[in-house]
């Protein structure tokens, strides 16, 4: 990508330069994967995963994760429906709704994540759910 940027220089407004930079990004990603694959395969051959040993804890993780994923999906679906309905209103309604949604759902996200983890740890400590 850097080579494409250097080749096109400051005249990056041309359509050809944008396409070249996009392809350079794809090629750079492929090269990064190509560099990492040999080391990863060597490590996988050395360390085998015992699925019989991992099955029970993994089942527990998905059992505890399912309600969280479903509830987040419902929230996202509700936000989408709100945006569709706001698009039918006069100009500026979608922007105002998005601003309000960020204030309600986005600004306190770190606090909600931390609170959720504390709640999960409490439930595990009390034995209400699997670790």
MODELLER restraints for C-alpha pairs under 7 A, 6 or more apart:
rsr = mdl.restraints
at = mdl.atoms
rsr.add(forms.Gaussian(group=physical.xy_distance, feature=features.Distance(at['CA:1:A'], at['CA:21:A']), mean=5.72, stdev=0.5))
rsr.add(forms.Gaussian(group=physical.xy_distance, feature=features.Distance(at['CA:1:A'], at['CA:24:A']), mean=4.64, stdev=0.5))
rsr.add(forms.Gaussian(group=physical.xy_distance, feature=features.Distance(at['CA:1:A'], at['CA:25:A']), mean=5.45, stdev=0.5))
rsr.add(forms.Gaussian(group=physical.xy_distance, feature=features.Distance(at['CA:1:A'], at['CA:28:A']), mean=6.80, stdev=0.5))
rsr.add(forms.Gaussian(group=physical.xy_distance, feature=features.Distance(at['CA:4:A'], at['CA:20:A']), mean=6.47, stdev=0.5))
rsr.add(forms.Gaussian(group=physical.xy_distance, feature=features.Distance(at['CA:4:A'], at['CA:21:A']), mean=5.65, stdev=0.5))
rsr.add(forms.Gaussian(group=physical.xy_distance, feature=features.Distance(at['CA:4:A'], at['CA:24:A']), mean=6.60, stdev=0.5))
rsr.add(forms.Gaussian(group=physical.xy_distance, feature=features.Distance(at['CA:5:A'], at['CA:21:A']), mean=6.77, stdev=0.5))
rsr.add(forms.Gaussian(group=physical.xy_distance, feature=features.Distance(at['CA:8:A'], at['CA:17:A']), mean=6.20, stdev=0.5))
rsr.add(forms.Gaussian(group=physical.xy_distance, feature=features.Distance(at['CA:12:A'], at['CA:18:A']), mean=6.81, stdev=0.5))
rsr.add(forms.Gaussian(group=physical.xy_distance, feature=features.Distance(at['CA:60:A'], at['CA:130:A']), mean=6.06, stdev=0.5))
rsr.add(forms.Gaussian(group=physical.xy_distance, feature=features.Distance(at['CA:83:A'], at['CA:94:A']), mean=6.20, stdev=0.5))
rsr.add(forms.Gaussian(group=physical.xy_distance, feature=features.Distance(at['CA:86:A'], at['CA:93:A']), mean=5.67, stdev=0.5))
rsr.add(forms.Gaussian(group=physical.xy_distance, feature=features.Distance(at['CA:86:A'], at['CA:94:A']), mean=5.26, stdev=0.5))
rsr.add(forms.Gaussian(group=physical.xy_distance, feature=features.Distance(at['CA:87:A'], at['CA:93:A']), mean=6.94, stdev=0.5))
rsr.add(forms.Gaussian(group=physical.xy_distance, feature=features.Distance(at['CA:87:A'], at['CA:94:A']), mean=5.84, stdev=0.5))
rsr.add(forms.Gaussian(group=physical.xy_distance, feature=features.Distance(at['CA:123:A'], at['CA:129:A']), mean=6.03, stdev=0.5))
rsr.add(forms.Gaussian(group=physical.xy_distance, feature=features.Distance(at['CA:124:A'], at['CA:130:A']), mean=6.13, stdev=0.5))
rsr.add(forms.Gaussian(group=physical.xy_distance, feature=features.Distance(at['CA:124:A'], at['CA:131:A']), mean=5.74, stdev=0.5))
